Amino acid sequence: MKVLKDFNIPFVGLKEGFHDFTFNIDEKFFESFEYSEISEGKIQVLISLEKQSRVMTFNFTIKGYVIVPCDRCLADMKYVVEGNERLLVNFGAEWKEETEEILIIPETDSHIDLSKFIYEYIMLMLPYKKVHPEGEGLCDAEMIQKLEQLAEEQQYPRWDALKELKLKKE
């Protein structure tokens, strides 16, 4: 968890205006999150903070890559992540997420931890289905062969009855 302390931005001493922050993310960052499917990666996060008297606007620019398991063969694969996100932070009585983009924090807070937002943004940049590109031979051939073999071996009689019904209907 010590790694995540680097992502705390102390805003109380900052003057109004623009401030820039740069974070370099590696496998230690992802290890800090329980059950993370990302094993490693190299990502640079540039944050531009516009501080006003009652509102802070964080603009995130995320570029790099992560290593995730292929959903088809379970071999590690490199996936490029790149995108921009925005977080508006207002001050109020208590901590509350109004929308995906608007956060209310207590007026008594002096810093904000951006680690969970950065992690969430990276995870949202990943596709729902993470597989090696078709036809490029990148999937683990041995695993694919085993899967095909299992698919052939597992034929269920109940499906045969449904197939007959389908043929009768046509």
C-alpha positions in Angstrom: 0.0 0.0 0.0 3.0 2.3 0.4 3.1 2.5 -3.4 -0.3 4.1 -3.5 0.7 6.9 -1.2 2.6 8.4 -4.1 -0.8 9.1 -5.7 -2.0 11.5 -3.0 -2.2 15.0 -4.3 -2.0 17.6 -1.5 -4.2 20.5 -2.8 -4.5 22.7 0.3 -1.1 24.5 -0.3 -1.6 24.8 -4.0 -2.4 28.2 -5.5 -5.4 28.6 -7.8 -4.5 27.9 -11.4 -2.9 25.0 -13.3 -0.6 22.3 -11.9 0.9 19.3 -13.6 1.7 15.9 -12.1 3.3 12.9 -13.8 3.1 9.3 -12.5 4.9 6.3 -13.9 3.0 3.0 -13.2 4.5 -0.5 -13.1 3.6 -3.9 -11.7 3.9 -2.7 -8.1 0.9 -0.4 -8.7 -1.2 -3.3 -10.0 -0.1 -5.6 -7.1 -1.6 -3.1 -4.7 -5.1 -3.9 -6.0 -6.6 -7.2 -4.9 -7.6 -9.5 -7.7 -6.2 -7.4 -10.4 -6.1 -9.2 -13.7 -3.2 -7.0 -14.8 0.1 -8.6 -13.9 2.4 -5.9 -15.1 2.7 -2.9 -17.4 4.4 0.4 -18.1 2.0 3.4 -18.1 2.6 7.1 -17.9 -0.2 9.2 -16.4 -0.1 12.9 -16.9 -2.5 14.9 -14.7 -3.3 18.5 -15.3 -5.1 20.0 -12.3 -7.0 23.2 -12.6 -7.7 24.5 -9.1 -10.3 27.1 -8.4 -11.8 28.3 -5.1 -14.6 25.6 -4.9 -13.8 23.2 -7.7 -10.8 21.2 -8.9 -10.7 19.7 -12.4 -8.3 16.8 -13.0 -7.6 15.9 -16.6 -5.8 12.5 -17.0 -3.8 11.5 -20.1 -2.9 7.8 -19.9 -0.5 6.1 -22.3 1.3 2.8 -22.1 0.7 -0.9 -22.1 -0.4 -3.7 -19.7 0.1 -7.4 -19.6 -3.1 -9.4 -19.3 -4.0 -13.1 -19.8 -5.6 -14.0 -23.1 -9.2 -15.1 -22.4 -8.8 -17.9 -25.0 -5.5 -19.5 -24.3 -4.5 -17.9 -20.9 -1.1 -16.9 -22.2 0.1 -13.4 -21.3 -0.5 -10.7 -24.0 0.5 -7.1 -24.3 -2.4 -4.6 -24.6 -1.8 -0.9 -25.4 -3.9 1.5 -23.3 -4.3 5.1 -24.3 -6.9 7.6 -23.4 -8.1 10.8 -21.6 -10.4 11.1 -18.6 -11.7 13.9 -16.5 -12.6 14.2 -12.8 -14.4 17.2 -11.3 -14.0 17.6 -7.6 -16.3 19.8 -5.6 -16.2 20.6 -1.9 -19.2 19.7 0.4 -20.2 18.3 3.7 -19.2 14.7 3.1 -17.5 12.4 0.6 -19.9 11.4 -2.2 -19.6 10.3 -5.9 -22.4 12.1 -7.7 -21.6 10.7 -11.1 -18.7 8.9 -12.8 -17.1 12.2 -13.4 -18.1 14.3 -10.4 -16.9 13.7 -6.9 -17.8 15.6 -3.7 -15.2 15.6 -0.9 -15.4 17.1 2.6 -14.2 20.7 2.9 -11.9 19.5 5.7 -9.8 17.3 3.4 -6.3 18.4 2.5 -5.4 15.9 -0.2 -7.0 13.5 -2.7 -5.9 9.9 -3.5 -6.1 9.4 -7.2 -4.8 5.8 -7.3 -8.2 4.2 -7.4 -9.4 6.5 -10.2 -6.3 5.8 -12.3 -6.7 2.1 -11.8 -10.4 2.3 -12.7 -9.6 4.3 -15.9 -7.0 1.8 -17.0 -9.4 -1.1 -16.4 -12.1 0.7 -18.4 -9.7 1.0 -21.3 -9.4 -2.7 -21.6 -11.7 -4.5 -23.9 -14.4 -6.8 -22.5 -12.9 -9.8 -24.3 -9.1 -9.9 -24.3 -7.8 -12.3 -26.9 -4.8 -12.5 -29.3 -5.6 -11.3 -32.8 -7.1 -14.1 -35.0 -4.8 -15.7 -37.6 -1.5 -14.3 -36.3 -0.6 -17.5 -34.4 -0.1 -15.7 -31.1 -2.3 -17.9 -29.0 -0.6 -20.8 -27.2 -1.0 -23.6 -29.8 -0.8 -26.4 -27.2 -3.7 -24.8 -25.2 -5.8 -24.3 -28.3 -5.3 -28.0 -29.3 -6.4 -29.1 -25.8 -9.5 -26.9 -25.9 -10.4 -28.3 -29.4 -9.9 -31.9 -28.1 -12.1 -31.3 -25.1 -14.8 -29.7 -27.3 -14.9 -32.8 -29.4 -15.0 -35.2 -26.4 -17.8 -33.4 -24.7 -20.9 -34.1 -26.8 -24.1 -34.1 -24.7 -27.0 -36.3 -25.8 -29.5 -33.7 -24.7 -28.3 -31.4 -27.4 -28.9 -34.1 -30.0 -32.6 -34.0 -29.1 -32.7 -30.3 -29.5 -30.9 -30.5 -32.9 -33.6 -32.9 -34.1 -36.3 -30.5 -33.0 -34.6 -27.7 -34.9 -34.3 -29.9 -38.1 -38.0 -30.8 -37.9 -38.9 -27.1 -37.6 -37.0 -26.2 -40.7 
